Amino acid sequence: MKQWYESLFENYGLKYDHESFAQGTLGECDFIETEIDFNKQLRILDIGCGTGRHSIELTKRGYNLTGIDLSNSMLKRAKEKASEQDLKINFQKQDAIELSFANEFDLAIMLCEGAFPLMETDEMNFKILQNAAKALRSNGKLIFTTLNGLFPLFHSVKDFLASSSEEGNATYDNNSFDLMTFRDYNTTHVEDDMGNKKELKCNERYYVPSEITWLLKSLNFKRIDIYGAKLGAFSRNDKLSTEDFEMLVIAEK
């Protein structure tokens, strides 16, 4: 049986690029560049690359990218966009839970809930972090964003999603946040690229900073920094607060 995120991303490559959460690419790539000291020799892995927006932008800036995703329609769109701009990017269909890389990359990025934390169990989410760690070389760095578990304790997830959505974007209702598992259950309504309307029962895992720190320490990351994630404006100056819907995690081996 297909999981909700597999159904969501079927025939969604064109619509996805217009979602409000996909509009911060340039600023996010600026941040990534500063984090790797503009070193064009490094190999970068984009996990859950979607339509390739970060991979394409970083390749345009002269970096060496490999992008992986589970969705055929997202990868198709990524390859189309890359070829329109004469960019050579190694896009591969791979499942983040079963990544085949080992000690190959200097940086791994997982932005905008690329894979983690969409999985249906905590063990599967952990496996994604494990595989990202395994793909990195000995002094590699992992940069990812994930849902901030402090946010739903103080705010309504449903109201936040409604306030940040534009016309034509996905909409969400029937939200319920489970305090025992830190999962938000909701019904997501989307219209795909073919005009088909879908109603999907979704659930996403929210993490608190101490959990993320512990998970990454158990994978032998030496330094873990966590900040608030501002769309298109990642910065080490943004102290994480209960107002941040997402957190930005930077982990170094």
LOBAKE-434381 format. One line per 10 residues: number of its first residue (from 0); their letters; for each residue x, y, z of N, C-alpha, C, CB. Coordinates in steps of 0.02 Angstrom, whole numbers, padded with zeros to 5 digits. Glycine has a CB too. Example, Ala and Ser with C-alpha at 12.3 -4.5 7.8 and 13.67 -1.06 7.14 Angstrom:
% residues 2
0	as	00660,-00284,00390,00615,-00225,00390,00660,-00165,00390,00565,-00224,00452 | 00642,-00112,00354,00684,-00053,00357,00645,00002,00394,00704,-00030,00286
This chain:
% residues 253
0	mkqwyeslfe	00042,-00060,00000,00000,00000,00000,00044,00063,00000,-00047,00000,00061 | 00024,00111,-00041,00062,00174,-00044,00053,00214,00020,00041,00215,-00105 | 00108,00245,00043,00103,00291,00099,00077,00358,00074,00171,00299,00135 | 00052,00400,00121,00021,00464,00100,00070,00508,00062,-00004,00501,00161 | 00135,00508,00083,00182,00553,00049,00197,00529,-00022,00247,00558,00089 | 00192,00463,-00034,00201,00437,-00102,00143,00459,-00147,00207,00360,-00102 | 00082,00455,-00120,00023,00477,-00157,00024,00553,-00169,-00041,00458,-00120 | 00046,00590,-00118,00048,00663,-00123,00092,00685,-00182,00073,00695,-00058 | 00150,00654,-00188,00199,00678,-00237,00191,00646,-00306,00268,00665,-00212 | 00138,00607,-00317,00124,00582,-00384,00094,00638,-00427,00075,00521,-00381
10	nyglkydhes	00122,00649,-00486,00096,00701,-00531,00090,00769,-00496,00028,00681,-00560 | 00142,00788,-00461,00139,00849,-00420,00199,00895,-00434,00136,00831,-00345 | 00240,00876,-00483,00302,00913,-00496,00292,00986,-00513,00340,00880,-00551 | 00241,01001,-00554,00229,01071,-00574,00199,01111,-00517,00183,01073,-00636 | 00147,01082,-00486,00113,01116,-00431,00161,01129,-00372,00052,01075,-00407 | 00204,01081,-00359,00249,01085,-00301,00290,01149,-00302,00295,01024,-00299 | 00315,01167,-00361,00359,01226,-00366,00322,01291,-00349,00388,01231,-00435 | 00255,01289,-00347,00217,01349,-00331,00194,01351,-00258,00156,01354,-00376 | 00208,01297,-00221,00189,01296,-00150,00228,01350,-00113,00202,01225,-00119 | 00195,01380,-00063,00228,01436,-00027,00293,01415,00007,00180,01465,00025
20	faqgtlgecd	00295,01352,00031,00355,01329,00067,00414,01317,00020,00340,01266,00106 | 00403,01320,-00047,00457,01306,-00094,00487,01370,-00123,00432,01262,-00152 | 00474,01427,-00090,00495,01491,-00120,00560,01519,-00091,00441,01541,-00110 | 00594,01482,-00047,00652,01511,-00014,00720,01488,-00040,00650,01496,00059 | 00720,01461,-00101,00780,01426,-00126,00843,01467,-00126,00767,01402,-00196 | 00840,01528,-00152,00901,01569,-00160,00935,01583,-00093,00885,01635,-00195 | 00895,01606,-00044,00923,01621,00021,00950,01559,00057,00871,01654,00065 | 00915,01502,00047,00937,01440,00078,01003,01417,00048,00884,01386,00071 | 01011,01426,-00016,01074,01407,-00049,01131,01455,-00029,01066,01406,-00126 | 01114,01519,-00017,01165,01566,00008,01193,01540,00074,01134,01638,00017
30	fieteidfnk	01148,01517,00117,01169,01492,00183,01213,01430,00176,01108,01476,00227 | 01193,01384,00133,01231,01323,00122,01302,01340,00099,01196,01277,00070 | 01307,01388,00053,01373,01408,00028,01418,01433,00084,01366,01462,-00026 | 01391,01474,00128,01433,01500,00183,01454,01444,00230,01395,01555,00222 | 01409,01395,00240,01424,01339,00285,01481,01294,00259,01362,01297,00297 | 01491,01294,00193,01545,01252,00165,01602,01296,00138,01518,01207,00110 | 01603,01359,00161,01657,01405,00141,01666,01410,00065,01723,01384,00172 | 01611,01406,00028,01612,01415,-00045,01661,01367,-00079,01631,01487,-00062 | 01671,01308,-00049,01719,01260,-00076,01687,01218,-00131,01746,01214,-00020 | 01706,01233,-00193,01674,01201,-00252,01700,01129,-00262,01687,01242,-00315
40	qlrildigcg	01749,01108,-00223,01776,01040,-00231,01733,00988,-00194,01848,01037,-00205 | 01690,01011,-00151,01653,00965,-00109,01597,00930,-00148,01624,01001,-00050 | 01582,00869,-00127,01525,00832,-00157,01465,00839,-00111,01543,00757,-00168 | 01408,00856,-00140,01347,00870,-00101,01292,00821,-00120,01324,00943,-00111 | 01259,00793,-00069,01203,00748,-00079,01139,00783,-00056,01213,00681,-00040 | 01090,00787,-00101,01025,00818,-00085,00974,00762,-00076,01003,00869,-00143 | 00957,00749,-00013,00911,00693,00003,00839,00717,00003,00929,00662,00073 | 00797,00684,-00035,00728,00707,-00044,00729,00771,-00084,00693,00718,00025 | 00763,00769,-00142,00777,00830,-00181,00715,00859,-00214,00829,00815,-00234 | 00660,00819,-00218,00599,00845,-00249,00609,00865,-00321,00573,00904,-00209
50	tgrhsieltk	00588,00925,-00338,00595,00949,-00408,00665,00979,-00419,00542,01001,-00424 | 00710,00967,-00372,00780,00985,-00382,00797,01057,-00371,00800,00967,-00449 | 00755,01094,-00335,00767,01166,-00332,00834,01185,-00299,00711,01200,-00294 | 00853,01151,-00245,00918,01166,-00214,00976,01138,-00256,00921,01138,-00142 | 00966,01077,-00282,01019,01046,-00324,01034,01089,-00385,00998,00975,-00346 | 00981,01114,-00416,00989,01154,-00477,01024,01220,-00461,00921,01166,-00511 | 01001,01253,-00409,01030,01318,-00392,01104,01311,-00373,00991,01351,-00334 | 01120,01259,-00333,01190,01250,-00313,01234,01229,-00372,01195,01197,-00257 | 01207,01190,-00418,01245,01171,-00478,01259,01233,-00520,01206,01118,-00520 | 01209,01278,-00526,01219,01340,-00563,01276,01381,-00532,01154,01382,-00564
60	rgynltgidl	01285,01373,-00467,01338,01410,-00432,01405,01373,-00434,01317,01423,-00360 | 01406,01316,-00468,01471,01282,-00478,01485,01223,-00433,01524,01330,-00470 | 01434,01198,-00397,01445,01141,-00352,01426,01075,-00384,01405,01151,-00287 | 01452,01021,-00354,01442,00953,-00380,01387,00918,-00340,01509,00912,-00377 | 01329,00908,-00372,01270,00883,-00337,01247,00815,-00360,01214,00932,-00345 | 01224,00775,-00312,01185,00714,-00326,01119,00723,-00289,01224,00648,-00303 | 01063,00715,-00324,00998,00723,-00293,00960,00657,-00294,00957,00778,-00328 | 00931,00638,-00237,00891,00576,-00236,00821,00591,-00212,00924,00522,-00191 | 00773,00554,-00240,00703,00561,-00220,00667,00496,-00235,00669,00621,-00255 | 00610,00487,-00202,00570,00426,-00210,00517,00435,-00265,00537,00408,-00144
70	snsmlkrake	00502,00498,-00282,00446,00512,-00326,00467,00519,-00399,00410,00575,-00304 | 00438,00478,-00443,00454,00483,-00514,00434,00550,-00543,00418,00427,-00553 | 00376,00577,-00523,00353,00639,-00553,00397,00698,-00531,00280,00653,-00535 | 00421,00697,-00469,00465,00751,-00445,00532,00747,-00481,00475,00747,-00368 | 00559,00686,-00488,00623,00678,-00522,00618,00697,-00596,00648,00605,-00516 | 00563,00680,-00628,00552,00697,-00698,00555,00773,-00706,00484,00670,-00723 | 00520,00808,-00660,00520,00882,-00662,00590,00909,-00650,00470,00910,-00611 | 00626,00879,-00602,00695,00902,-00587,00739,00895,-00648,00724,00861,-00528 | 00734,00838,-00682,00776,00826,-00741,00758,00873,-00798,00769,00753,-00765 | 00693,00887,-00806,00670,00935,-00858,00700,01004,-00844,00592,00939,-00860
80	kaseqdlkin	00695,01026,-00782,00720,01093,-00764,00795,01097,-00775,00701,01111,-00691 | 00831,01043,-00755,00904,01043,-00764,00923,01046,-00837,00935,00980,-00730 | 00888,01006,-00879,00906,01004,-00950,00888,01070,-00985,00872,00945,-00985 | 00834,01102,-00963,00817,01168,-00991,00873,01219,-00980,00751,01195,-00960 | 00911,01208,-00926,00965,01256,-00909,01034,01227,-00924,00960,01275,-00835 | 01034,01171,-00963,01098,01139,-00982,01141,01121,-00922,01137,01183,-01028 | 01110,01096,-00869,01147,01078,-00809,01151,01002,-00805,01114,01107,-00745 | 01211,00978,-00789,01220,00905,-00780,01217,00889,-00705,01288,00881,-00812 | 01163,00857,-00685,01155,00839,-00614,01137,00766,-00611,01099,00884,-00579 | 01167,00731,-00563,01155,00660,-00555,01092,00650,-00512,01216,00625,-00523
90	fqkqdaiels	01033,00648,-00544,00971,00635,-00508,00957,00560,-00510,00911,00675,-00539 | 00944,00531,-00452,00931,00459,-00448,00868,00445,-00408,00991,00423,-00415 | 00832,00393,-00428,00775,00370,-00388,00802,00324,-00333,00721,00333,-00432 | 00798,00348,-00272,00818,00307,-00215,00773,00322,-00156,00893,00320,-00196 | 00765,00273,-00114,00727,00281,-00052,00776,00300,00004,00687,00215,-00034 | 00762,00354,00038,00808,00378,00091,00817,00326,00146,00781,00443,00121 | 00770,00280,00153,00776,00228,00205,00825,00174,00183,00707,00196,00220 | 00839,00170,00118,00884,00118,00093,00939,00147,00049,00845,00066,00053 | 00967,00204,00070,01018,00237,00029,01079,00193,00019,01039,00303,00063 | 01108,00197,-00041,01163,00152,-00058,01232,00183,-00048,01156,00128,-00129
100	fanefdlaim	01236,00245,-00024,01300,00280,-00021,01338,00266,00044,01290,00355,-00029 | 01404,00266,00039,01445,00259,00100,01510,00299,00091,01462,00184,00115 | 01523,00345,00138,01585,00386,00138,01598,00421,00071,01644,00342,00155 | 01545,00448,00040,01554,00478,-00026,01546,00553,-00029,01507,00447,-00074 | 01513,00582,00022,01495,00653,00016,01524,00694,00074,01420,00661,00014 | 01536,00758,00059,01561,00805,00110,01504,00840,00145,01608,00856,00078 | 01448,00846,00110,01390,00879,00138,01327,00842,00115,01387,00954,00117 | 01280,00832,00162,01214,00806,00144,01163,00859,00166,01199,00736,00177 | 01114,00874,00122,01061,00920,00140,00994,00885,00135,01062,00984,00095 | 00949,00902,00181,00880,00875,00181,00836,00933,00202,00872,00812,00229
110	lcegafplme	00812,00971,00152,00777,01033,00168,00702,01028,00153,00807,01091,00130 | 00663,01065,00192,00591,01068,00180,00559,00999,00187,00577,01097,00111 | 00577,00963,00242,00549,00897,00254,00557,00852,00193,00476,00901,00273 | 00619,00849,00167,00633,00809,00108,00615,00735,00117,00706,00814,00091 | 00629,00707,00174,00613,00636,00187,00597,00630,00262,00673,00587,00165 | 00647,00643,00302,00638,00651,00375,00594,00713,00383,00709,00659,00413 | 00542,00716,00421,00512,00672,00470,00443,00644,00447,00504,00708,00535 | 00440,00624,00383,00375,00603,00355,00359,00530,00366,00374,00618,00281 | 00409,00491,00387,00399,00419,00392,00348,00400,00446,00465,00385,00407 | 00321,00340,00438,00266,00320,00482,00289,00294,00550,00225,00267,00449
120	tdemnfkilq	00354,00280,00558,00378,00261,00625,00442,00300,00642,00391,00184,00630 | 00456,00306,00706,00517,00340,00728,00579,00302,00704,00518,00348,00804 | 00573,00236,00703,00630,00195,00681,00648,00210,00608,00614,00119,00689 | 00597,00220,00566,00610,00235,00496,00641,00305,00488,00545,00231,00455 | 00617,00353,00527,00647,00419,00525,00720,00416,00546,00609,00468,00572 | 00734,00377,00598,00803,00369,00622,00847,00338,00568,00806,00326,00686 | 00819,00290,00531,00856,00256,00478,00879,00307,00425,00813,00201,00445 | 00837,00357,00412,00855,00408,00363,00916,00448,00388,00795,00456,00350 | 00915,00466,00452,00973,00502,00480,01035,00458,00478,00958,00524,00553 | 01025,00394,00493,01080,00345,00493,01111,00341,00423,01054,00275,00515
130	naakalrsng	01069,00338,00372,01094,00332,00303,01127,00397,00280,01037,00315,00256 | 01102,00453,00303,01134,00517,00286,01203,00519,00317,01091,00578,00311 | 01209,00497,00380,01274,00495,00414,01322,00448,00378,01265,00473,00488 | 01296,00391,00357,01338,00341,00323,01363,00367,00256,01298,00276,00313 | 01323,00408,00222,01342,00434,00157,01398,00486,00161,01282,00466,00123 | 01408,00513,00222,01458,00566,00231,01528,00540,00244,01437,00611,00287 | 01577,00578,00222,01647,00563,00237,01660,00581,00310,01695,00602,00190 | 01721,00565,00333,01735,00568,00406,01725,00638,00436,01805,00546,00419 | 01737,00691,00398,01727,00758,00427,01667,00793,00395,01791,00801,00418 | 01619,00753,00371,01562,00780,00334,01513,00819,00378,01526,00725,00300
140	klifttlngl	01468,00853,00343,01419,00896,00377,01349,00879,00350,01435,00971,00367 | 01301,00881,00395,01231,00869,00377,01191,00931,00395,01202,00805,00413 | 01154,00958,00347,01111,01016,00359,01040,00997,00341,01134,01080,00318 | 00994,01001,00390,00925,00985,00373,00876,01027,00413,00911,00911,00385 | 00815,01030,00388,00762,01063,00426,00711,01010,00446,00728,01121,00384 | 00680,01021,00503,00628,00974,00525,00577,01012,00567,00659,00915,00565 | 00520,00980,00579,00465,01012,00615,00482,01020,00689,00400,00972,00606 | 00471,01080,00714,00489,01097,00783,00434,01076,00832,00502,01173,00789 | 00449,01027,00873,00401,01000,00921,00379,01050,00974,00430,00941,00955 | 00416,01105,00982,00395,01156,01032,00337,01197,01006,00455,01202,01049
150	fplfhsvkdf	00331,01202,00939,00280,01245,00909,00208,01223,00926,00288,01246,00833 | 00190,01159,00917,00121,01139,00929,00100,01141,01003,00110,01069,00903 | 00149,01147,01047,00132,01152,01118,00103,01221,01134,00195,01139,01162 | 00119,01270,01091,00098,01339,01103,00051,01367,01049,00159,01383,01107 | 00047,01333,00991,00009,01361,00935,-00031,01307,00900,00056,01395,00885 | -00079,01328,00861,-00118,01282,00820,-00083,01271,00753,-00190,01309,00808 | -00066,01208,00739,-00034,01191,00675,-00081,01207,00617,-00014,01115,00674 | -00144,01193,00627,-00194,01205,00575,-00196,01280,00556,-00265,01182,00598 | -00198,01324,00606,-00200,01396,00592,-00136,01419,00557,-00209,01436,00658 | -00079,01392,00578,-00016,01412,00547,-00015,01392,00473,00044,01379,00583
160	lassseegna	-00035,01331,00458,-00034,01307,00388,-00083,01347,00346,-00052,01232,00385 | -00140,01364,00374,-00190,01404,00337,-00163,01474,00322,-00257,01409,00376 | -00128,01503,00370,-00103,01572,00362,-00047,01576,00311,-00080,01599,00429 | -00010,01521,00300,00047,01525,00255,00032,01497,00185,00106,01487,00284 | -00031,01477,00174,-00049,01446,00110,-00075,01499,00061,-00102,01392,00120 | -00056,01491,-00002,-00081,01536,-00056,-00136,01500,-00094,-00023,01559,-00104 | -00173,01538,-00135,-00225,01507,-00176,-00194,01455,-00223,-00263,01561,-00217 | -00226,01397,-00226,-00200,01343,-00270,-00153,01295,-00233,-00165,01374,-00329 | -00130,01315,-00173,-00087,01271,-00133,-00128,01216,-00099,-00048,01312,-00080 | -00092,01168,-00071,-00125,01116,-00031,-00159,01149,00029,-00074,01063,-00007
170	tydnnsfdlm	-00215,01119,00052,-00248,01142,00113,-00254,01084,00162,-00319,01172,00097 | -00262,01101,00226,-00259,01050,00279,-00317,01061,00328,-00192,01054,00317 | -00348,01005,00349,-00398,01011,00403,-00398,00948,00446,-00468,01024,00373 | -00444,00946,00494,-00448,00890,00542,-00382,00877,00578,-00470,00827,00506 | -00345,00931,00593,-00282,00921,00628,-00292,00897,00700,-00241,00986,00629 | -00252,00849,00721,-00251,00832,00793,-00179,00813,00811,-00300,00773,00809 | -00155,00844,00864,-00085,00834,00885,-00084,00786,00945,-00051,00901,00904 | -00047,00731,00938,-00043,00679,00990,00017,00693,01035,-00039,00608,00958 | 00004,00710,01097,00058,00728,01143,00102,00668,01162,00030,00758,01206 | 00076,00608,01155,00116,00549,01172,00167,00532,01117,00070,00489,01184
180	tfrdyntthv	00150,00546,01056,00195,00528,01000,00225,00588,00964,00158,00484,00950 | 00200,00648,00980,00220,00710,00945,00208,00705,00869,00294,00725,00959 | 00152,00674,00852,00132,00670,00781,00069,00712,00771,00120,00597,00760 | 00070,00750,00715,00011,00787,00696,-00025,00748,00641,00030,00859,00671 | -00088,00730,00654,-00129,00694,00605,-00174,00745,00571,-00171,00637,00639 | -00178,00742,00505,-00223,00789,00470,-00247,00759,00404,-00187,00855,00458 | -00296,00793,00375,-00319,00777,00308,-00292,00831,00261,-00398,00772,00304 | -00254,00811,00212,-00225,00858,00163,-00264,00853,00098,-00149,00843,00152 | -00282,00912,00072,-00318,00915,00008,-00273,00946,-00044,-00385,00955,00015 | -00260,00911,-00099,-00219,00939,-00153,-00251,00925,-00220,-00147,00911,-00151
190	eddmgnkkel	-00233,00967,-00269,-00252,00953,-00338,-00187,00942,-00375,-00295,01012,-00369 | -00180,00885,-00409,-00116,00870,-00442,-00111,00905,-00510,-00108,00794,-00451 | -00055,00892,-00544,-00042,00925,-00608,-00093,00908,-00661,00027,00907,-00633 | -00128,00852,-00653,-00178,00832,-00702,-00248,00858,-00684,-00180,00756,-00708 | -00252,00896,-00627,-00317,00922,-00606,-00357,00874,-00562,-00358,00939,-00666 | -00326,00817,-00544,-00361,00770,-00499,-00358,00795,-00427,-00330,00699,-00504 | -00415,00795,-00394,-00416,00816,-00324,-00404,00755,-00280,-00484,00851,-00305 | -00359,00763,-00231,-00344,00707,-00185,-00356,00728,-00113,-00270,00684,-00194 | -00379,00680,-00074,-00387,00691,-00002,-00345,00637,00032,-00464,00687,00020 | -00295,00658,00069,-00247,00611,00098,-00246,00616,00174,-00177,00623,00070
200	kcneryyvps	-00245,00558,00207,-00238,00556,00280,-00164,00555,00295,-00275,00492,00312 | -00139,00609,00325,-00067,00617,00335,-00050,00618,00409,-00041,00681,00302 | 00012,00601,00424,00038,00616,00491,00112,00629,00487,00023,00557,00540 | 00133,00680,00524,00204,00700,00523,00229,00704,00595,00213,00769,00487 | 00292,00686,00602,00323,00684,00669,00358,00751,00684,00374,00625,00675 | 00341,00780,00739,00375,00841,00763,00427,00819,00814,00323,00893,00795 | 00486,00852,00812,00540,00833,00858,00559,00892,00902,00602,00809,00818 | 00577,00877,00964,00604,00930,01007,00680,00928,01001,00581,00921,01082 | 00713,00986,01012,00786,00990,01000,00827,00937,01037,00810,01058,01021 | 00807,00921,01099,00848,00872,01136,00845,00803,01104,00823,00868,01209
210	eitwllksln	00788,00786,01073,00783,00721,01037,00831,00720,00977,00711,00708,01014 | 00829,00773,00939,00871,00777,00879,00945,00773,00899,00858,00844,00839 | 00963,00809,00952,01032,00808,00975,01053,00737,00995,01041,00856,01035 | 01009,00703,01031,01025,00635,01054,01031,00587,00995,00971,00611,01103 | 00985,00592,00947,00987,00548,00888,01053,00558,00850,00927,00562,00841 | 01072,00621,00841,01133,00635,00802,01196,00616,00841,01135,00709,00783 | 01195,00626,00907,01253,00605,00947,01262,00529,00943,01245,00626,01022 | 01206,00493,00941,01211,00420,00937,01238,00398,00869,01141,00388,00949 | 01238,00443,00820,01267,00429,00754,01336,00458,00748,01221,00456,00698 | 01365,00477,00805,01434,00501,00809,01447,00569,00777,01478,00452,00776
220	fkridiygak	01395,00611,00773,01408,00680,00754,01437,00715,00815,01343,00716,00728 | 01490,00753,00805,01526,00784,00862,01494,00850,00884,01600,00795,00845 | 01472,00888,00833,01444,00954,00849,01375,00960,00818,01491,01011,00824 | 01326,00979,00858,01258,00985,00834,01232,01054,00854,01212,00928,00862 | 01213,01095,00805,01186,01161,00818,01114,01164,00791,01230,01217,00786 | 01069,01192,00830,00999,01196,00810,00975,01268,00816,00955,01149,00853 | 00943,01292,00762,00918,01361,00759,00846,01361,00733,00963,01405,00714 | 00815,01419,00736,00750,01428,00704,00762,01431,00629,00714,01493,00729 | 00715,01401,00591,00722,01401,00518,00673,01451,00487,00710,01329,00488 | 00700,01505,00461,00659,01555,00427,00662,01542,00352,00683,01629,00444
230	lgafsrndkl	00603,01536,00320,00600,01520,00249,00643,01567,00208,00527,01524,00225 | 00691,01537,00172,00733,01577,00127,00784,01621,00162,00690,01620,00085 | 00790,01614,00228,00836,01658,00265,00866,01620,00324,00799,01721,00290 | 00895,01562,00310,00927,01523,00364,00985,01564,00393,00953,01455,00337 | 00992,01561,00459,01046,01598,00491,01063,01568,00558,01027,01672,00499 | 01128,01571,00575,01149,01548,00641,01131,01600,00694,01225,01535,00642 | 01104,01657,00673,01085,01709,00722,01014,01699,00749,01091,01777,00691 | 00976,01653,00719,00906,01643,00740,00901,01589,00793,00862,01625,00680 | 00898,01612,00856,00891,01565,00911,00823,01531,00905,00898,01602,00980 | 00822,01465,00914,00759,01428,00909,00710,01451,00964,00771,01353,00914
240	stedfemlvi	00647,01462,00944,00596,01480,00993,00532,01440,00980,00582,01556,00992 | 00483,01449,01023,00419,01415,01015,00380,01445,00956,00377,01420,01079 | 00403,01501,00929,00370,01532,00871,00392,01500,00805,00385,01607,00869 | 00446,01462,00805,00472,01433,00743,00436,01368,00726,00548,01420,00749 | 00406,01365,00668,00371,01305,00646,00422,01250,00628,00325,01320,00584 | 00480,01272,00603,00533,01224,00585,00597,01242,00620,00543,01222,00509 | 00640,01192,00629,00707,01206,00654,00759,01187,00602,00720,01169,00720 | 00814,01223,00605,00871,01213,00561,00924,01176,00601,00898,01281,00531 | 00946,01118,00576,00994,01077,00612,01059,01073,00570,00965,01006,00626 | 01115,01087,00603,01181,01082,00570,01223,01035,00613,01215,01153,00562
250	aek	01240,00978,00584,01278,00927,00622,01344,00913,00586,01236,00862,00630 | 01398,00911,00626,01464,00899,00597,01495,00837,00628,01511,00960,00608 | 01527,00797,00586,01557,00735,00610,01624,00748,00645,01568,00686,00552
